[in-house]
Amino acid sequence: MTEGRAEIKNRETIKWYEKPSVILLAVIVLGPLAIPLIWRSPVLSKWIKWSATVALIVLTIWFLKCSASLYQTLIKELAMLQDLLRQTQ
């Protein structure tokens, strides 16, 4: 017979850093650095682990692209501001 997930959870002692609430907080604070915690948790199913891993990687890439775009815009705006300040002096 196969044991249900609830029976496995009751039988095993779940450490504080393997609880879903702690993992969610780690994902919010640490981003992709929390992936090992996701995979270590016995509470989460494989589907959730894979989904969370892919989502974190995609979000990280998106945030990096947005940050690079913002940086380029900032550099352009600063150059324009410097030109404007030179013209007024």
C-alpha positions as a Markdown table, in Angstrom:
| # | Residue | x | y | z |
|---|---|---|---|---|
| 1 | Met | 0.0 | 0.0 | 0.0 |
| 2 | Thr | 1.1 | 3.5 | -0.6 |
| 3 | Glu | 1.2 | 6.0 | 2.2 |
| 4 | Gly | -0.5 | 9.4 | 1.7 |
| 5 | Arg | 1.4 | 12.6 | 1.9 |
| 6 | Ala | -0.2 | 13.5 | 5.2 |
| 7 | Glu | 1.0 | 10.2 | 6.8 |
| 8 | Ile | 4.5 | 10.8 | 5.6 |
| 9 | Lys | 4.4 | 14.4 | 7.0 |
| 10 | Asn | 3.1 | 13.1 | 10.4 |
| 11 | Arg | 5.8 | 10.4 | 10.6 |
| 12 | Glu | 8.7 | 12.7 | 9.7 |
| 13 | Thr | 9.8 | 15.7 | 11.7 |
| 14 | Ile | 9.9 | 18.7 | 9.5 |
| 15 | Lys | 12.6 | 21.2 | 10.2 |
| 16 | Trp | 11.7 | 24.8 | 10.5 |
| 17 | Tyr | 13.6 | 25.7 | 7.3 |
| 18 | Glu | 11.7 | 23.1 | 5.3 |
| 19 | Lys | 8.3 | 24.6 | 6.1 |
| 20 | Pro | 6.4 | 26.2 | 3.1 |
| 21 | Ser | 6.0 | 29.5 | 4.9 |
| 22 | Val | 9.8 | 29.8 | 5.6 |
| 23 | Ile | 10.5 | 28.8 | 2.0 |
| 24 | Leu | 8.1 | 31.4 | 0.7 |
| 25 | Leu | 9.8 | 34.1 | 2.9 |
| 26 | Ala | 13.2 | 32.9 | 1.6 |
| 27 | Val | 12.1 | 33.2 | -2.0 |
| 28 | Ile | 10.8 | 36.7 | -1.4 |
| 29 | Val | 14.0 | 37.8 | 0.4 |
| 30 | Leu | 16.7 | 35.8 | -1.4 |
| 31 | Gly | 15.2 | 35.1 | -4.8 |
| 32 | Pro | 17.0 | 32.3 | -6.7 |
| 33 | Leu | 19.3 | 31.7 | -3.8 |
| 34 | Ala | 16.3 | 29.9 | -2.1 |
| 35 | Ile | 16.1 | 27.2 | -4.8 |
| 36 | Pro | 18.1 | 24.7 | -2.6 |
| 37 | Leu | 15.5 | 25.2 | 0.2 |
| 38 | Ile | 12.7 | 24.5 | -2.2 |
| 39 | Trp | 14.3 | 21.2 | -3.3 |
| 40 | Arg | 15.2 | 20.2 | 0.2 |
| 41 | Ser | 11.6 | 20.4 | 1.5 |
| 42 | Pro | 9.8 | 17.0 | 1.8 |
| 43 | Val | 6.4 | 18.8 | 2.0 |
| 44 | Leu | 6.5 | 20.2 | -1.6 |
| 45 | Ser | 5.7 | 17.9 | -4.5 |
| 46 | Lys | 8.1 | 17.5 | -7.5 |
| 47 | Trp | 5.7 | 19.5 | -9.7 |
| 48 | Ile | 5.7 | 22.5 | -7.3 |
| 49 | Lys | 9.5 | 22.3 | -6.9 |
| 50 | Trp | 10.0 | 22.3 | -10.7 |
| 51 | Ser | 7.4 | 25.1 | -11.2 |
| 52 | Ala | 9.0 | 27.3 | -8.5 |
| 53 | Thr | 12.5 | 26.7 | -9.9 |
| 54 | Val | 11.5 | 27.6 | -13.4 |
| 55 | Ala | 9.5 | 30.6 | -12.3 |
| 56 | Leu | 12.4 | 31.9 | -10.1 |
| 57 | Ile | 14.8 | 31.6 | -13.0 |
| 58 | Val | 12.5 | 33.3 | -15.5 |
| 59 | Leu | 11.8 | 36.1 | -13.0 |
| 60 | Thr | 15.4 | 36.6 | -12.2 |
| 61 | Ile | 16.3 | 36.9 | -15.9 |
| 62 | Trp | 13.4 | 39.3 | -16.4 |
| 63 | Phe | 14.5 | 41.5 | -13.4 |
| 64 | Leu | 18.1 | 41.5 | -14.7 |
| 65 | Lys | 17.0 | 42.7 | -18.2 |
| 66 | Cys | 14.8 | 45.4 | -16.6 |
| 67 | Ser | 17.7 | 46.5 | -14.4 |
| 68 | Ala | 20.0 | 46.7 | -17.4 |
| 69 | Ser | 17.5 | 48.7 | -19.3 |
| 70 | Leu | 16.9 | 51.0 | -16.4 |
| 71 | Tyr | 20.7 | 51.5 | -16.0 |
| 72 | Gln | 21.0 | 52.4 | -19.7 |
| 73 | Thr | 18.2 | 54.9 | -19.4 |
| 74 | Leu | 19.7 | 56.4 | -16.3 |
| 75 | Ile | 23.1 | 56.8 | -18.0 |
| 76 | Lys | 21.4 | 58.6 | -21.0 |
| 77 | Glu | 19.5 | 60.9 | -18.8 |
| 78 | Leu | 22.6 | 61.8 | -16.8 |
| 79 | Ala | 24.5 | 62.6 | -20.0 |
| 80 | Met | 21.6 | 64.8 | -21.1 |
| 81 | Leu | 21.6 | 66.5 | -17.7 |
| 82 | Gln | 25.3 | 67.2 | -17.9 |
| 83 | Asp | 24.9 | 68.7 | -21.4 |
| 84 | Leu | 22.1 | 70.9 | -20.1 |
| 85 | Leu | 24.2 | 72.0 | -17.2 |
| 86 | Arg | 27.2 | 72.8 | -19.4 |
| 87 | Gln | 25.0 | 74.9 | -21.7 |
| 88 | Thr | 23.6 | 77.0 | -18.8 |
| 89 | Gln | 27.1 | 77.8 | -17.5 |
